[in-house]
Amino acid sequence: HGSASGIVSGLVGDVADTVLGGDPNEQAFGAHARTAGDVNGDGLSDLLLACHFCGTAYVVLGSATPSAGGVVTSLALDVIMAADLGLGSLSALAPAGDVDGDGFGDLIFGDHWNDAEANDAGAAVLVRGSAAGLSTGSAADVAAVALQGSTADDLFGERLASAGDVNGDGYDDVLIAAEGADVDILDEAGKVFFFLGGPFGLPGGPAEAGASAVITGSLPFEHLG
């Protein structure tokens, strides 16, 4: 935990307030570890954790009383499975801010190898927060919006992030990169898609159609994003 004097230095086992471990069957747990925002609106930040390409992510709620730690499967409020979101993996994940303006933090998940539209075109899914968190064991019932890359090897969803509320309308906005996208004759210059939030979340469907702006790379193999 932080303090008036900052973060204490030392060996992690000595200074950590809580230590979380992954399921023994999942490799490289913690390769994705970041804030989830406040998904249940209780005023405390939550954690978003995942192993590397295992297809499972966990949301651990923040608490005024630190947990003693343990295996994350016994502590997580929500377990998000890639298959429940129509994705093959969870290769990228990030807090999306409050995209629909309901007072609860939302999350976005990417699978840049998704083949739904074309080989490795990629896809991303927005999952909404609520007073109960994301769900009760699966995010399938709250997967609000699915976005797809449209061209083979676009790798849409490999990088994604909240953009904050860019246009000041009270809804947070989202950036999603397609690092492998071609721009005219520029191979793999890359594109970054900007999506506006709104009362229904993000506009779903093909990224090119739903984005309010697209920023493109200017050099071959720049991989913008």
N, C-alpha and C positions, 0 to 999 in steps of 0.2 A: 504494500500500500504506500501511497504518497504520504508526505508529512510536511510540516512547516520547513523542515530542513532538506526536503527533497527525497530522493530514493537512496536507501542505504546500500553501500557497496559491500561486496563479499561474495562468497560462494553461494550459488543459487539455493542449495539445500539449507543454508544457514539463514538467508535473508528472506526467502519466499514465505508469504503468509499462507498460501494455498498451493498445493501441487496436484495437478490433474494428470492422470495417465490414460492412455488409449486401451481399447480392447486388444488383447494379445493377438487376435487374428487379423488386425488391421495394421498395415505397414505405414511407417512415417507419420504417426499421429502428431498433430501440431504443425505440420508443414503449412497449413492455413490457420492462422490464429489472429483474430482482430476483434475490435468492438463490433457488436451487433446493433449499436444504438440502444434505444429503449423500446423493445418490441412489445412490452405489456403496459407501458405508460405509467409505471409506478415511480418514476423519477430517478431510477437507478440504471446505470448502464449495464448492459448484458454482454456476454461473450459469444462469439461465433468461432467454432473450432472444427477442424476437419483433418483427416489423414490425406496423404498425397494420392489423388486419383482413385480413392477407394469407393467413391460413390455415396459416402455417408457424411453428413455434417451434423453438428450438435449445437444447440443453443442452451447456454447455462445462464440462468437469471442472476443478476446482481442482487446483493443482499447487504443490509446494514451490519449483519453479523457474518464474518468470513466463514466459509466452509472449511472443514478440516481437510478437504480434498479427497482423492480416491479415483477410482475408475470412472471415466466420464459417462459411461452408459448408465450408471446408477445415480448420476447427479443432473443430467440434462433434462430440461423440461420438454424439449422438442428434439426429435431425431428426424432429420430430413434425408430422404432416400432419393437418389437421382432418378430411379425408375418411376417413382411416384410423380415426378415432375415431367415425365416424358423425355428425360435426358439419359445419355449413356454414362456420363460421369459428371462430377462437380469439379471441373478443372479450374474454375474461378468462382469467387464468392465475395460479396461486399455488402456493407450496409448501404441502403438506397436513400436514407433519410425518410421523411414522411411524405411519400409520393402522392397519397390520396387525401392528405390533410385531415385525417381522423384522430390525430393525436398519438398514434402508435407508430413506432419505427418499422420500416419495411426492409426486406432483404432481397438481393438479386443474385442469381446463380447462373453461371455460364458453362457451356459444354462446347468448346470450339471444334471438337471432332464430330459434332452431330451431323448425321446424314439425312435428316428428314426431308430437306429440300434438294440437296445435292451433296456429293461426297465432300465431307469436311467443310460444308458451308457454315456450320455452327448454329448455335441457338442460345437463348437466354430466357430465364423465367423470373418474374417478379412474384414474391411471396409476401403477403400482407401480415402485419402484426395485429394483435387484438388484446383485449384485457386478459385473455387466457394464454397469451403468448402467440405462437404461430399456429399450433394445432395440438392435438392430443395423441401424439405418436407418429403422425405422418402429415406432410404438408400438402397432400393431394387436394384436400378440400379447400385450401386457401391459395392455391397457385393461381393468382389473379390474371396474369398476362403472360403469354408466350410470344417471343420475338424470334425470327429466323433470319439467318443469312440466306442469300438467294443464289449465290454462285459457288461452284465447286472451288474448294481451297481458300475461301474467304477467311476461315477461322474466326468467324464472328463470335464474340463472347469470351475471347481469350483474356481480355482485360476489361474491367468494368468498374465504375465508381459513381458515387453521388456527385452531382455538380452543385448541390445546394439549390436555392431558389433563384435561378438566374433572372427570371422576368418579374419577380416580386408579386406573384399572384397567390402566394400562400401555399403552393405545392412544390415540393422538392423535385428536382429534375435529375436526369441520369445520363451518363456517358458510357457508350459501349464501343469497343474497338474491334475492327476486323483487320488484323495485321497482314493477312495474306491477300487482301483485295487488290485487284488490278485497277489502275486509274488510266483509262484510255490505253495508250500504248506502253504505259509504265508498269512493268510487271512487279507485283507485290509492293507497290508504293504504300498501300495501307489506307484505311479510312477510319475515322472516328465519327460515330453517330450520336447526335444529341436528341434526347427525347424529353418532351415536356410532361411533367406530372399533371394530374387533374383528379376530379372526384372519383373517377373510375380507375385510377392508377395510370398506367402507360398505354399508349396505343399499341395494340397487338398486331401480329401478322408480319409480313416481310419488312425488314429493317428499312429498306430504301423508301417504302411507302409511308411508314409511320414516323420517321425522323423529321424533326422540324428544321434540322440543319445537318450537313455532312461536311466534315473537314477532311481534306484529302492530302496524301503525301505528294511530294513534288519530284521525287527521284526514284528510279528503279530500286527495288529491294530496300526501301527506306523502312518498311514495316511500321508506319506511323501508328502510335497507340501504345 
